[in-house]
Amino acid sequence: MEKIRSFDEIKKSLENKETDCKAIVNHYLTNIETKAHLNAFVEVYSQSALKQAEQVDAKISSGTAGKLAGMVIGIKDVLCYKDHIINASSKILEGFESQFTATAVQRLIDEDAIIIGRINCDEFGMGSSNENSVHGKVLNAIDESRVPGGSSGGSAVAVQANLCTVALGTDTGGSVRQPAAFTGVIGLKPTYSRVSRFGLIAYASSFDTIGVFSTNVKDNALVLETMAGADSFDSTASRKPVPKYSELLHFDKPAKIAYLKETVFSDALQPEIRKETLKTLEKLKNEGHQVEEVNFPLLDYVLPTYYILTTAEASSNLSRFDGVKYGYRTPNAHNLESMYKLTRSEGFGEEVKRRIMLGTFVLSASYYDAYFTKAQKVRRLIKDFTEDLLNKFDYIVLPTTPSTAFRFGEHSNDPVAMYLEDLFTVQASVSGVPAISIPNGKDEKGLPIGLQIMANSFKEAELYAFADHLTAS
């Protein structure tokens, strides 16, 4: 079997009886084994995936198969899958086996998607390079000396290297969109609350979203429409109806498009990314769309606001990992206090400890109002400003990242430089609006460039249609 390019291709082959689900799974298993050095998968569910494939083949024969029959999916190592190990790529959850399945994952299984394995990521979703994993770094298949982005770098590479049809990641501040840009695939962060967070190991609860990686827009849309919707296990999940996104990809009317001057003409932006972004904007103008430059004066405040609030939420969320009931427990403790201290010191990686300490600091009694409360107020300003723009325009367009994929170790000793990699993605996360990264050319080294598109809350149908138009043209 040659490289699988889309789920439509899989469905056609199944309908024509040219292949079956078991052969498709074996195709991906072979690819995973051949490209094991990329380190995208932490664990491959060979036996359970083949068993699922046999069951789906039987359903296809009887005419009772779900709409995702034949789709093979990898899941980021922060999404629970019953009776399977999950450790958020952290030593602190060593050996932990999930007792239930995340709602998003279960909905895919219910439509006969096949789960092939769990995928490497930055520890607890904290990172922009996939260098912070207890399982080791993931390599970018285009240039193995460069990072795939993070924190969902393994999921991006799994799709990039044809190790599965689609992969699930999570996006707290750009963790789907940034690796999608670095690897040349499509990555969507939906509206906050569009997809249930039940079964997702929390990093920052008011930011976390489950996103999708794919090679084409239609596959991405099909997975989102299957996962999205209300969930009795998650009171923050929206009850708004879920459109059939995959059937609404027609884009046939003039659009009003804004681009942010402060991003496109930022000194931090790699010149080739600016060139490709402006080229796309010019093309849209020539098609008859209204393309307008707008100012976003709050850009300098977005990143500090994001890191103050997410580290505070991380400090709270990660307090449950203490070695008492599950996961890693230090063998070096001599009393209860030392057990807590040593377990967390030994179990968490350096970046996670850094963020916990930052978050604990901004939540402390002396600094709560100066940092956390103020950041919440600024978040509201950013959200209101972004929504005002999206009430005037259909889309906001900007580069996904300031640079193309950087080399391993380039920012390892400079946390601030690493945090700046999220400069253009955090606005959508702070505002809660949906955003997608699509491929937009390459730089002189042949590294992919990403274009990011934002739309107003719950406008994923329009976002997908516009992204499909841009990727098809």
ABEGO torsion letter per residue (X at the ends): XBBBABAAAAAAAAAAGABBAAAAAAAAAAAAAAAAAAGABABBBAAAAAAAAAAAAAAAAAGABBAABGBBBBBBAABBBBGBBBAGGBAAABGBBBABBBAAAAAAAAAGBBBAEBBBBBBGGBEAAGAABAAEBBBBAABAABBAEOAAAAAAAAAAAGABABBBBBBAAGAAAAAAAAAGBBBBBBBBGABBABGBBBABAAABBBBBBBABAAAAAAAAAAABEBBAABAABBABBBBBAAAAABBABBBBBBBBAAAAABAABBAAAAAAAAAAAAAAAAAGBBBBBBBBAAAAAAAAAAAAAAAAAAAAAAAABAGAABEBBBAABABAAAAAAAAAAAABBAAAAAAAAAAAAAABAAAAAAAAAAAAAAAAAAAAAAAAAAAABABBBBBABABBBBBBGAAAABAAAAAAAAAAAAAAAAAGBBBBBBBBEBBAAGBBBBBBBBBBBGAAAAAAAAAAAAAAX
